């Protein structure tokens, strides 16, 4: 099993941006998504196997977003305990997509190998993403 934590405020995969150069349309990642993927790659490199994993892979992703400053102390304590969860955008699958894209070629050969996923969003005073990867 490969486990690691990406510290800092999580960034969801943004919608692709488009431009035309020489009459051809080109799609590219927004700068914020691209920079965060580089950060995820850096964090994952320390825990990567010598050779990217082959075959089917299962993944657990827990996204801890910052507790909103507007929460009262009581509400913040409930959020920290997991009793209040974030139901606002971005969607949990947008966080998952960005992390999966970043781990391609480092932890596994291709995202298509990920056949099982469990992803969740929570609040925390220490924002981060916890990743667990298991070869099935």
Secondary structure, 3 states (H helix, E strand, C coil): CEEEEEECCCCCCCCCEEEEECCEEEEECCHHHHHHHHHHHHHHHCCCCCCCECCCEEEEEEEEEECCCCCCHHHHHHHHCCCCCCCCCCCHHHHHHHHHHHHECCCECCHHHEEEEEEEEEEECCCEEEEEEEEC
